[in-house]
Amino acid sequence: MINHEVRTHKSAENFPIEEHLAYKIAKVAADPVEVPEETKEMIINRIIDNASVAVASVARRPVTSARVIAEGHPHAADAARTGKGAKIFGIEGDYSAEWAALANGTAVRELDYHDTFLAAEYSHPGDNIPPMIAVAQHKGLDGKTLLRGIATGYEIQVNLVKAICLHEWKIDHVAHLGPSVAAGIGTMLDLPVETIYQAIGQALHTTTATRQSRKGLISSWKAYAPAFAGKMGIEAVDRAMRGEGAPAPIWEGEDGFIAWMLHSPERTYTVPLPADGEEKRAILDTYTKEHSAEYQAQAPIDLARRMKQTIADAGKSTKDIESIVLHTSHHTHYVIGTGANDPQKMDPTASRETLDHSIMYIFAVALEDGTWHHVDSYAPERAQRPETVELWHKISTVEDPEWTRRYHSLDLTEKAFGGKAVITFTDGTVIEDEAAVADAHPLGARPFGRAEYINKFKTLATGIVSEEEQERFLAAVQNLENLTDLSELNVVVTPEALASAPKTPEGLF
């Protein structure tokens, strides 16, 4: 890896294009290096993972709205239009690639249930997959080409996340996603470095938004935000291929991203990127979710499940609890903990999107139930159960400097996303336990492998996708390197599952 120093440059400075971060990223994207076997296998795992959560969310309102919008943009190839069109999760037909990417990205993101990478910034790098599959389907590309594009997307997003913190300046993390999507598509299409450079600049410029989408009363835009970024990445590539340019230098300009969206013109960021010919392996640093909740809640859910048994072994129950304090990282405390100062995080009538960003709610339910379910654990009747509300409101979080240090550690063997729970009972008894990583994490008690990804898919697809369709998809995706028809990566749900989706109000399309 090469560490690149990235800072603001005045317009009058001599700052050649070859030194721009966007150009360096474009060079990585254009590098014809082969994808290593481990990376290929993990990409297949993550395509399975995305399909799992996409089919599980197919009947939810935000996903239904996105699907209906995309259906308003069918693709019919003729002499004036190129490409084959793209597929929409759950249904048949050919649709405009950018709108299919919006629908599929929303489906993947809706349940907060796919992969994650956390460092200086946070991310869901699996968000790269829907727009790249859509473009690959539209252009008639093969599985080997798709593998190269997805490897690039993960490489760029993960390394931006390692280097540049966005949330500190209240910028949403999808600002790293637009450029990674543009880079990955550039890889798939074998575009020139200059074209990819322009697409990356446009993608960053059009996908910068505030973090209010994940603050306060969180709405369905949390699911749409990365899908929109993927759509913008596709459109940026299309414009760049036609010769249209981007604001430049996009990161380092005097009125650019670093100077005004992030810290200030005085800040220098160190961004690692692969050298020429270096394999793209960043996906191997990422991890998926066993539970449908914010990633910082994964280890606490497993911890709560374990502590439920500890409480029972001590002859006590959750009704005997006086208080619970979760000692955790800065991010967990201030984003999904009481440090956020969001009253909505303690509100039994809050939206699902808000509840999955409330570690207090999540820990209470997991401690009571000893399990976590992507639907049942968020049901209004579950959230409003009086004894749950009472326990929930006894839980608080505090930042522990050691957990913050481990959260930001670049040593993946000590990097941690959990914390310590201190439960005090009304009789003064105290029980403590801690968990650094989730059970499903590569260093956890039960790391996810291919079998676990397949099981997750089959579990979530039960009653939604026929067994025949499940097996067809799993066979196709596991043969991705030899796959020539990428429409086989689409999963069609049963008519009954589709009929259960709510009717949405009429819009423009």
C-alpha positions as CSV (number, residue, x, y, z in Angstrom):
1,M,0.0,0.0,0.0
2,I,1.1,3.6,-0.6
3,N,0.1,6.3,1.8
4,H,-0.9,9.5,0.0
5,E,-0.9,12.9,1.8
6,V,-4.1,14.8,0.8
7,R,-4.6,18.4,1.7
8,T,-6.2,21.6,0.4
9,H,-4.2,23.5,-2.3
10,K,-4.8,27.1,-3.2
11,S,-5.9,27.7,-6.8
12,A,-2.7,29.6,-7.6
13,E,-0.6,26.6,-6.6
14,N,1.0,24.3,-9.1
15,F,-1.0,21.1,-8.4
16,P,-0.8,18.7,-11.3
17,I,-3.8,16.4,-12.0
18,E,-1.6,13.3,-11.4
19,E,-1.4,14.4,-7.7
20,H,-5.2,14.7,-7.2
21,L,-6.7,12.0,-5.0
22,A,-9.4,11.4,-7.5
23,Y,-6.7,10.7,-10.2
24,K,-4.8,8.3,-7.9
25,I,-8.1,6.4,-7.2
26,A,-8.8,6.3,-10.9
27,K,-5.4,4.7,-11.5
28,V,-6.2,2.0,-8.9
29,A,-9.5,1.4,-10.7
30,A,-7.9,1.1,-14.1
31,D,-5.2,-1.3,-12.9
32,P,-5.8,-4.6,-14.6
33,V,-4.5,-6.7,-11.7
34,E,-6.2,-10.0,-11.2
35,V,-8.6,-10.5,-8.3
36,P,-7.2,-12.9,-5.6
37,E,-9.2,-16.1,-4.8
38,E,-10.0,-15.0,-1.2
39,T,-11.4,-11.8,-2.5
40,K,-13.5,-13.6,-5.1
41,E,-14.9,-15.9,-2.5
42,M,-15.8,-13.1,-0.1
43,I,-17.5,-11.1,-2.9
44,I,-19.7,-14.1,-3.6
45,N,-20.5,-14.3,0.1
46,R,-21.6,-10.6,0.1
47,I,-23.7,-11.0,-3.0
48,I,-25.5,-13.8,-1.1
49,D,-25.7,-11.6,2.0
50,N,-27.2,-8.7,0.0
51,A,-29.8,-11.0,-1.6
52,S,-30.8,-12.3,1.8
53,V,-31.7,-8.9,3.2
54,A,-33.2,-7.6,0.0
55,V,-35.7,-10.4,-0.2
56,A,-36.5,-10.1,3.5
57,S,-37.4,-6.4,3.0
58,V,-39.3,-6.9,-0.3
59,A,-42.8,-6.1,1.2
60,R,-41.7,-3.2,3.4
61,R,-43.1,0.2,2.4
62,P,-39.8,2.1,1.6
63,V,-38.6,-0.8,-0.6
64,T,-42.0,-1.1,-2.3
65,S,-42.0,2.6,-3.0
66,A,-38.5,2.4,-4.5
67,R,-39.5,-0.7,-6.6
68,V,-42.6,1.0,-7.9
69,I,-40.6,4.1,-8.8
70,A,-38.0,2.0,-10.7
71,E,-40.8,0.1,-12.5
72,G,-41.8,3.4,-14.0
73,H,-38.5,3.3,-15.9
74,P,-38.5,0.2,-18.0
75,H,-35.8,-0.5,-20.6
76,A,-36.7,-1.5,-24.1
77,A,-33.6,-1.9,-26.3
78,D,-34.0,-0.5,-29.8
79,A,-31.8,1.2,-32.4
80,A,-31.6,4.4,-30.4
81,R,-30.8,2.8,-27.1
82,T,-27.9,0.6,-26.1
83,G,-27.7,-2.0,-23.3
84,K,-30.0,-4.8,-22.1
85,G,-31.4,-3.1,-19.0
86,A,-31.1,-4.2,-15.4
87,K,-33.1,-6.4,-13.0
88,I,-35.1,-5.3,-9.9
89,F,-35.0,-7.6,-6.9
90,G,-38.1,-9.6,-6.6
91,I,-39.6,-9.2,-10.0
92,E,-39.2,-10.0,-13.7
93,G,-38.5,-7.5,-16.4
94,D,-35.7,-5.1,-17.7
95,Y,-35.4,-1.7,-16.3
96,S,-33.2,1.4,-16.5
97,A,-29.9,0.6,-14.7
98,E,-29.7,3.6,-12.5
99,W,-33.3,3.2,-11.3
100,A,-32.8,-0.5,-10.7
101,A,-29.8,0.4,-8.6
102,L,-32.0,2.7,-6.6
103,A,-34.6,0.1,-5.9
104,N,-32.1,-2.7,-5.2
105,G,-29.9,-0.5,-3.0
106,T,-32.9,0.5,-0.9
107,A,-33.9,-3.2,-0.5
108,V,-30.4,-4.1,0.6
109,R,-30.1,-1.3,3.1
110,E,-33.7,-1.2,4.5
111,L,-33.2,-3.7,7.4
112,D,-29.7,-2.5,8.4
113,Y,-28.6,-6.1,8.0
114,H,-25.7,-6.4,5.6
115,D,-21.9,-5.9,5.8
116,T,-20.0,-3.1,7.6
117,F,-16.6,-1.6,7.9
118,L,-15.7,0.8,10.7
119,A,-12.6,2.9,11.1
120,A,-12.1,6.7,11.0
121,E,-15.5,6.7,9.3
122,Y,-18.2,4.0,9.1
123,S,-19.7,2.3,6.1
124,H,-21.7,-0.5,4.5
125,P,-19.4,-1.4,1.6
126,G,-22.0,-3.9,0.3
127,D,-23.8,-0.8,-0.9
128,N,-21.4,-0.9,-3.8
129,I,-22.9,-4.2,-5.1
130,P,-26.4,-3.2,-6.3
131,P,-25.3,-0.4,-8.7
132,M,-22.4,-2.5,-10.1
133,I,-24.7,-5.5,-10.7
134,A,-27.2,-3.2,-12.4
135,V,-24.6,-1.7,-14.8
136,A,-23.1,-5.2,-15.4
137,Q,-26.5,-6.6,-16.3
138,H,-27.3,-3.6,-18.5
139,K,-24.0,-3.8,-20.4
140,G,-24.1,-7.6,-20.7
141,L,-20.9,-8.1,-18.8
142,D,-19.8,-11.4,-17.3
143,G,-19.2,-12.6,-13.8
144,K,-15.4,-12.3,-13.9
145,T,-15.7,-8.6,-14.9
146,L,-18.3,-8.0,-12.1
147,L,-15.8,-9.5,-9.6
148,R,-13.2,-7.0,-10.7
149,G,-15.5,-4.1,-10.3
150,I,-16.8,-5.1,-6.9
151,A,-13.2,-5.7,-5.7
152,T,-12.4,-2.1,-6.7
153,G,-15.5,-0.6,-5.0
154,Y,-14.6,-2.3,-1.7
155,E,-11.0,-1.3,-2.0
156,I,-11.7,2.4,-2.5
157,Q,-14.5,2.7,0.0
158,V,-12.6,0.8,2.8
159,N,-9.5,2.9,2.3
160,L,-11.3,6.2,2.3
161,V,-13.1,5.0,5.5
162,K,-9.7,4.2,7.1
163,A,-8.4,7.7,6.3
164,I,-11.1,10.3,6.2
165,C,-13.6,10.9,9.0
166,L,-16.9,12.4,7.8
167,H,-19.2,12.2,10.8
168,E,-17.0,14.5,12.8
169,W,-18.1,17.2,10.5
170,K,-21.7,15.9,10.2
171,I,-21.3,14.6,6.7
172,D,-23.1,11.4,5.9
173,H,-20.9,8.4,5.2
174,V,-22.3,7.9,1.7
175,A,-19.9,10.6,0.6
176,H,-17.3,7.8,0.4
177,L,-19.7,5.5,-1.5
178,G,-20.3,7.7,-4.6
179,P,-16.6,7.7,-5.6
180,S,-16.2,4.0,-4.9
181,V,-19.1,3.1,-7.1
182,A,-17.8,5.3,-9.9
183,A,-14.4,3.7,-9.5
184,G,-15.8,0.2,-9.6
185,I,-17.9,0.8,-12.6
186,G,-14.8,2.3,-14.3
187,T,-13.0,-0.9,-13.6
188,M,-15.8,-3.1,-15.1
189,L,-16.0,-1.0,-18.3
190,D,-12.2,-0.7,-18.7
191,L,-12.5,3.1,-18.9
192,P,-9.5,5.4,-19.3
193,V,-8.0,6.9,-16.1
194,E,-9.1,10.4,-17.2
195,T,-12.7,9.3,-17.6
196,I,-12.8,7.5,-14.2
197,Y,-11.2,10.6,-12.6
198,Q,-14.0,12.8,-13.9
199,A,-16.7,10.3,-12.8
200,I,-15.2,10.1,-9.3
201,G,-15.2,13.9,-8.9
202,Q,-18.8,14.2,-10.1
203,A,-19.9,11.3,-7.8
204,L,-18.4,13.0,-4.7
205,H,-19.8,16.3,-5.6
206,T,-23.3,15.0,-6.0
207,T,-23.4,12.6,-3.0
208,T,-22.3,14.9,-0.1
209,A,-25.1,15.3,2.4
210,T,-25.5,16.0,6.1
211,R,-25.8,13.3,8.8
212,Q,-29.2,14.5,9.8
213,S,-30.4,11.4,7.9
214,R,-29.1,9.4,10.9
215,K,-30.0,11.8,13.7
216,G,-33.2,12.6,15.6
217,L,-36.3,10.9,14.2
218,I,-34.6,8.7,11.6
219,S,-36.8,8.2,8.5
220,S,-36.7,5.8,5.5
221,W,-34.1,8.1,3.9
222,K,-31.5,6.1,5.8
223,A,-32.2,3.2,3.4
224,Y,-32.5,5.4,0.4
225,A,-29.3,7.4,1.0
226,P,-26.7,4.8,-0.1
227,A,-29.1,3.7,-3.0
228,F,-29.2,7.3,-4.2
229,A,-25.4,7.5,-4.0
230,G,-25.1,4.4,-6.1
231,K,-27.5,5.9,-8.6
232,M,-25.5,9.1,-8.7
233,G,-22.3,7.0,-9.2
234,I,-23.9,5.4,-12.3
235,E,-25.0,8.8,-13.7
236,A,-21.6,10.3,-13.0
237,V,-19.9,7.6,-15.1
238,D,-22.4,8.1,-17.9
239,R,-21.7,11.8,-18.1
240,A,-18.0,11.3,-17.9
241,M,-18.0,8.8,-20.7
242,R,-19.7,11.5,-22.8
243,G,-16.9,13.9,-22.1
244,E,-18.4,15.9,-19.3
245,G,-16.1,17.0,-16.5
246,A,-16.2,17.4,-12.7
247,P,-15.2,20.2,-10.3
248,A,-11.5,19.7,-9.7
249,P,-9.6,19.1,-7.6
250,I,-12.6,17.8,-5.8
251,W,-11.1,16.9,-2.5
252,E,-8.1,19.3,-2.4
253,G,-9.6,22.4,-4.1
254,E,-9.5,25.8,-2.3
255,D,-13.3,25.7,-2.1
256,G,-13.4,21.9,-2.1
257,F,-14.4,19.0,0.1
258,I,-11.6,19.1,2.7
259,A,-11.6,22.9,3.0
260,W,-15.3,23.4,3.5
261,M,-17.1,20.1,4.2
262,L,-14.5,18.6,6.5
263,H,-12.0,20.0,9.0
264,S,-10.4,23.0,7.2
265,P,-7.8,23.9,4.7
266,E,-5.2,23.2,7.4
267,R,-6.0,19.4,7.7
268,T,-3.9,16.8,6.0
269,Y,-5.4,13.3,5.5
270,T,-3.3,10.2,4.8
271,V,-5.1,7.9,2.4
272,P,-3.8,4.4,1.7
273,L,-4.2,3.0,-1.8
274,P,-2.8,-0.1,-3.5
275,A,0.4,0.3,-5.6
276,D,0.4,-0.6,-9.3
277,G,-0.1,-4.3,-9.6
278,E,-1.1,-4.8,-6.0
279,E,-4.0,-7.1,-5.3
280,K,-7.3,-5.7,-4.0
281,R,-8.0,-7.4,-0.7
282,A,-9.9,-4.7,1.3
283,I,-13.1,-6.7,1.4
284,L,-11.4,-9.2,3.7
285,D,-11.2,-6.5,6.4
286,T,-15.0,-6.1,6.4
287,Y,-17.6,-8.1,8.3
288,T,-21.3,-8.8,8.1
289,K,-24.2,-8.9,10.6
290,E,-26.0,-11.7,12.2
291,H,-28.6,-9.3,13.6
292,S,-30.6,-6.7,11.9
293,A,-29.4,-3.6,13.8
294,E,-26.6,-0.9,13.7
295,Y,-23.2,-2.7,13.7
296,Q,-22.2,-1.3,17.1
297,A,-25.3,-3.2,18.5
298,Q,-24.0,-6.6,17.2
299,A,-21.7,-7.4,20.1
300,P,-24.0,-5.9,22.7
301,I,-26.9,-8.2,21.4
302,D,-24.6,-11.2,21.8
303,L,-23.5,-9.9,25.2
304,A,-27.1,-9.4,26.3
305,R,-28.1,-12.9,25.2
306,R,-25.2,-14.3,27.3
307,M,-26.0,-12.1,30.3
308,K,-29.6,-13.3,30.3
309,Q,-28.4,-16.7,31.3
310,T,-26.0,-15.2,33.9
311,I,-28.9,-13.4,35.5
312,A,-31.0,-16.5,35.6
313,D,-28.1,-18.5,37.1
314,A,-27.9,-15.9,39.8
315,G,-31.5,-16.5,40.7
316,K,-32.6,-13.0,39.5
317,S,-34.7,-11.5,36.7
318,T,-34.7,-8.3,34.7
319,K,-37.4,-7.0,37.1
320,D,-34.8,-6.9,39.8
321,I,-32.5,-4.5,37.8
322,E,-31.8,-1.0,39.2
323,S,-29.6,0.2,36.4
324,I,-27.5,-0.9,33.4
325,V,-24.5,1.1,32.3
326,L,-22.8,0.2,29.0
327,H,-19.2,1.3,28.9
328,T,-18.3,1.6,25.2
329,S,-16.7,3.6,22.4
330,H,-17.1,7.3,21.5
331,H,-19.1,6.3,18.4
332,T,-21.5,4.0,20.2
333,H,-22.1,6.4,23.0
334,Y,-22.6,9.5,20.8
335,V,-24.4,7.9,17.8
336,I,-26.6,5.1,19.2
337,G,-26.3,5.7,23.0
338,T,-27.5,8.3,25.5
339,G,-24.6,10.6,24.4
340,A,-26.6,11.4,21.3
341,N,-29.1,13.3,23.4
342,D,-31.9,12.1,21.1
343,P,-35.1,11.7,23.1
344,Q,-36.5,9.6,20.2
345,K,-34.0,6.9,21.2
346,M,-36.1,6.4,24.4
347,D,-39.5,6.7,22.8
348,P,-41.7,3.6,22.5
349,T,-43.5,5.0,19.5
350,A,-40.3,5.8,17.6
351,S,-39.7,4.5,14.0
352,R,-38.0,1.3,13.3
353,E,-35.1,3.2,11.9
354,T,-34.7,5.1,15.2
355,L,-35.0,2.0,17.3
356,D,-32.2,0.2,15.4
357,H,-30.0,3.2,16.4
358,S,-30.9,3.0,20.1
359,I,-28.5,0.7,21.9
360,M,-30.6,1.2,25.0
361,Y,-33.7,-0.3,23.4
362,I,-31.8,-3.1,21.6
363,F,-30.0,-4.2,24.8
364,A,-33.2,-4.2,26.8
365,V,-35.1,-6.4,24.3
366,A,-32.1,-8.8,23.7
367,L,-31.7,-9.1,27.5
368,E,-35.4,-10.0,28.0
369,D,-35.8,-12.2,25.0
370,G,-32.4,-13.8,24.7
371,T,-32.7,-13.5,20.9
372,W,-33.1,-10.9,18.1
373,H,-35.4,-10.9,15.2
374,H,-35.4,-8.6,12.2
375,V,-39.2,-8.1,12.4
376,D,-40.5,-9.2,15.8
377,S,-37.9,-7.3,17.8
378,Y,-39.0,-4.0,16.3
379,A,-42.8,-4.5,16.3
380,P,-44.7,-1.7,17.9
381,E,-46.3,-4.0,20.4
382,R,-42.8,-5.2,21.3
383,A,-41.4,-1.7,21.7
384,Q,-44.4,-0.6,23.8
385,R,-44.4,-3.4,26.3
386,P,-44.5,-1.7,29.7
387,E,-41.8,-3.9,31.4
388,T,-39.6,-3.4,28.4
389,V,-40.0,0.4,28.5
390,E,-39.2,0.4,32.2
391,L,-36.0,-1.6,31.7
392,W,-35.1,0.3,28.6
393,H,-35.2,3.6,30.5
394,K,-32.8,2.2,33.1
395,I,-30.0,1.8,30.5
396,S,-27.4,4.5,29.8
397,T,-24.1,4.6,28.0
398,V,-20.7,6.2,28.9
399,E,-17.6,6.6,26.7
400,D,-14.7,4.5,27.9
401,P,-11.3,5.8,26.4
402,E,-10.0,2.2,26.1
403,W,-13.0,1.1,24.0
404,T,-12.6,4.2,21.9
405,R,-9.0,3.4,21.3
406,R,-9.7,-0.2,20.3
407,Y,-12.5,1.0,18.0
408,H,-10.0,3.1,16.1
409,S,-7.1,0.7,16.3
410,L,-5.6,-0.2,12.9
411,D,-4.6,-3.6,14.4
412,L,-7.5,-5.8,13.3
413,T,-6.7,-8.3,16.0
414,E,-7.5,-5.8,18.8
415,K,-10.1,-3.6,16.9
416,A,-13.3,-3.8,18.9
417,F,-16.9,-2.7,18.5
418,G,-18.4,-3.8,21.8
419,G,-18.1,-2.8,25.4
420,K,-18.7,-3.7,29.0
421,A,-22.2,-4.0,30.6
422,V,-22.5,-3.3,34.3
423,I,-25.9,-4.4,35.7
424,T,-26.8,-3.3,39.2
425,F,-29.7,-4.9,41.0
426,T,-32.0,-3.4,43.6
427,D,-30.2,-5.4,46.3
428,G,-26.9,-3.9,45.4
429,T,-25.6,-6.9,43.6
430,V,-23.5,-6.2,40.5
431,I,-23.0,-8.4,37.4
432,E,-20.4,-7.4,34.8
433,D,-19.5,-8.9,31.4
434,E,-18.0,-7.6,28.2
435,A,-17.7,-8.5,24.5
436,A,-15.2,-6.9,22.1
437,V,-16.6,-8.3,18.8
438,A,-19.8,-9.9,17.7
439,D,-20.1,-13.7,17.6
440,A,-20.3,-13.5,13.8
441,H,-17.1,-11.4,13.4
442,P,-14.1,-13.1,11.9
443,L,-12.5,-13.0,15.4
444,G,-15.8,-13.9,17.1
445,A,-17.2,-17.0,18.7
446,R,-18.9,-18.2,15.5
447,P,-17.4,-16.5,12.5
448,F,-19.5,-16.3,9.3
449,G,-18.3,-18.5,6.5
450,R,-20.1,-19.6,3.2
451,A,-22.4,-22.0,5.1
452,E,-23.6,-19.2,7.4
453,Y,-24.2,-16.8,4.5
454,I,-26.2,-19.5,2.8
455,N,-28.1,-20.3,6.0
456,K,-28.9,-16.6,6.4
457,F,-30.2,-16.4,2.9
458,K,-32.4,-19.5,3.2
459,T,-33.7,-18.4,6.6
460,L,-34.7,-14.9,5.3
461,A,-36.1,-16.2,2.0
462,T,-38.3,-18.8,3.6
463,G,-42.0,-18.1,2.7
464,I,-40.8,-15.3,0.3
465,V,-38.8,-17.2,-2.3
466,S,-39.6,-20.7,-3.6
467,E,-37.1,-23.4,-2.7
468,E,-36.4,-24.0,-6.4
469,E,-35.6,-20.3,-6.9
470,Q,-33.4,-20.3,-3.9
471,E,-31.4,-23.2,-5.2
472,R,-31.1,-21.7,-8.7
473,F,-29.8,-18.4,-7.3
474,L,-27.3,-20.1,-5.0
475,A,-25.9,-22.2,-7.8
476,A,-25.6,-19.2,-10.1
477,V,-23.8,-16.9,-7.6
478,Q,-21.4,-19.6,-6.4
479,N,-20.4,-20.1,-10.1
480,L,-19.9,-16.3,-10.5
481,E,-16.5,-16.4,-12.2
482,N,-17.9,-18.5,-15.0
483,L,-21.3,-16.8,-15.2
484,T,-22.1,-15.1,-18.5
485,D,-25.7,-14.1,-17.9
486,L,-25.8,-11.8,-14.8
487,S,-29.6,-11.7,-14.8
488,E,-29.3,-15.0,-13.0
489,L,-28.2,-13.0,-9.9
490,N,-31.7,-11.6,-9.6
491,V,-34.0,-13.3,-7.1
492,V,-37.7,-13.4,-7.9
493,V,-40.1,-13.7,-5.0
494,T,-43.4,-15.5,-4.9
495,P,-46.6,-13.7,-6.1
496,E,-47.9,-14.0,-2.6
497,A,-44.9,-12.3,-1.1
498,L,-45.2,-9.5,-3.6
499,A,-49.0,-9.2,-3.0
500,S,-48.3,-8.6,0.7
501,A,-46.5,-5.3,-0.1
502,P,-48.5,-2.2,0.8
503,K,-50.1,0.0,-1.8
504,T,-48.1,3.2,-2.1
505,P,-49.6,6.6,-2.9
506,E,-49.2,7.7,-6.5
507,G,-46.1,9.7,-7.3
508,L,-44.6,11.2,-10.5
509,F,-43.6,7.9,-12.1
